[in-house]
């Protein structure tokens, strides 16, 4: 039976989705969601969904009230207000709090997909490796004693005793016989193996400031969210570079600030090594994204980059995304070089991000190919 | 004694019979109480619907449900007990609760049932509200079928935004605001003005002393003013703005129905807001009494103590109605048992004498039954929250330190604490808003006024609410209020919000 509340609940979720869609650009560019990310969901403050009423604001003594307990005048009170765990009306005063809603990452990806009109990605070939796993799914009447299900066995025995009238509730003794025994049984279930990898590369040379990094952070959050919704298992690798490149973990990726020159080729070389060693292009969907302010050290290095891309990266990857973040220090030459060299190459997507407001369009650029 | 219902398991029905026996034994007087055992999902559903199994469809119930379910699954809070003010009285037990919990909840519920049945503020509520709510749902669904789900839902959003604009005294007024009321008042007003204005003296020689010419003059002027007022709409500032809108706003038939449903439900829930401390305090008093004196078995003591202390636990910055309520009832019982009331007690200045004051009157039990019948939270606190009690219970006022941003104990002054508490309870914590003029500036605009009592309105909410008032009134609407000590008028003309300084506020006596 569908409970009445399910309809109201669905309607509420629809409204939330609608509000997110309407304001997606704002949410995307502000990066609130990135900051409030939990394991599978994000929390979004959404005061406008609350029903407005004429109520008291909190001027003057609004932040005050009456309390109870020890202490002298001037002593600090507080800590978390406790919602008496046994209280029947816990949370009744929820109206005072800012309304927040929780959205799963999957839902978010769906909203993003709808709003940007992103096509679903068709994984190339049969790159979806599957492994077979055994999973306990049911019960059967035969099996090894080690797999006997005690609960099911006793339930069975109880049922039999009640049916045959030998059960006495005053003296509840249940004795299973051979036919009562139940054993856990399993079935083989195919489980798709991780079959996609995203390799993020970022220029962390001196010219990339906090503002630029924030843009990269937000943009990769959304790319990540979208690609994760498209592949069952997905791996992420992070490479930072200035004049040299190294692989780092996610936190370091977004927090490091180095200084020094920029040799983009170092990152591309590391990336192609990584692919060659660990991600066989026949079995993996590979996505590479590189963010930089477009200021490369030398023309020579740029031509090395182009060579690596043409010879090793493009044949392997599903898509190579280059995002150029505008910075006051960079010349922004690199994107011109790329466009000049590859023009029609369909595996390369270039996008320029001038400010946070452009993030959304940039995401669309990257993902609209559906590769 | 009302019959015990048998809608639960035989064991629980037996338990109910036992607890009900104790409750009646103590003199609690309640409607037939029906317990139902439900799982957590269902209890959240019913709680989201304000205690009712069926409400009209609206997303805000879904939002509440979302919050309750999440807060439960994260282990933040758990609903223990749910009971509604109807006859018969329905209460819900959570499936899977421990036996001692079910006992406690039953004992608690009988406290609530007695309160619902006997407290005077509940006397005007519709005791068949389960049917009432279900009928409302049917009516709203019918409107949705006829004019479209979205239009009805949008209008419900608008009405829900105004649902606190009601008059707590409405049920006790002789007439409802509206055209009929104005007509009735006019009928009464026109019999021989001269005599009406005079005070009765009885003796001719006293006439000139009791009704001197100046007095007669002022009375005449008053009558004239009154007559002029009666031509205005509303004649007097009107707190039941929902009724006012029903009577005067250009609404379609279905909109009238939606708005009146929202209004009716708002009035139904009002007494619960007005008596939260008393109601919970009363129920807590009785579960504690019944459990500790009668129902509790030896092996349940620890579990009971654990739950009971949770119910009455109090964060330092949050008043727990269960705790204050039960402590006050116990204090009243104790005082009336010992005779610590009346002028003799009030005027006694000797602390040592007061300390050992015990006249052995034994009036406590009778007194608390009387109090639960006659009072609401405001006059309950006003009358029984004494300086002794305040000091013994260690109440304090806290405020935010402007420099550090921390909450600090600001005062332990009894007068200030009581003032603050009363302020929070007055009008169930809602601001006083009146409709004062339906033909403002002679342009058919609606003017509302906020009686400012020290705290400003929450401005962003006020603006959005004003927009919703305009959606009902369909002409520009304004509200007079005070912001940062300056009188202001906020106006919404259908397109934009404007705010201006206002000096005319004093023209309206609220």
Interface residues (C-beta under 8 A of the other chain):
Chain A: X3 X4 X5 X7 X8 X9 X10 X11 X12 X13 X14 X15 X49 X51 X52 X53 X54 X55 X56 X57 X58 X59 X60 X61 X62 X63 X64 X65 X66 X67 X68 X69 X70 X71 X72 X73 X74 X75 X76 X77 X78 X79 X80 X81 X82 X83 X84 X85 X86 X87 X88 X89 X90 X91 X94 X101 X102
Chain B: X41 X42 X44 X45 X48 X49 X54 X55 X57 X58 X59 X60 X61 X62 X63 X65 X66 X67 X68 X70 X71 X76 X77 X78 X79 X80 X81 X82 X108 X153 X157 X160 X161 X162 X163 X164 X165 X280 X307 X308 X310 X311 X312 X313 X314 X315 X316 X317 X318 X319 X320 X321 X322 X323 X393 X394 X395 X396 X397 X398 X399 X400 X406 X407 X408 X409 X410 X411 X412 X417 X420 X421 X424 X429 X430 X431 X433 X450 X454 X455 X456 X457 X458 X459 X460 X461 X462 X463 X464 X465 X468 X479 X484
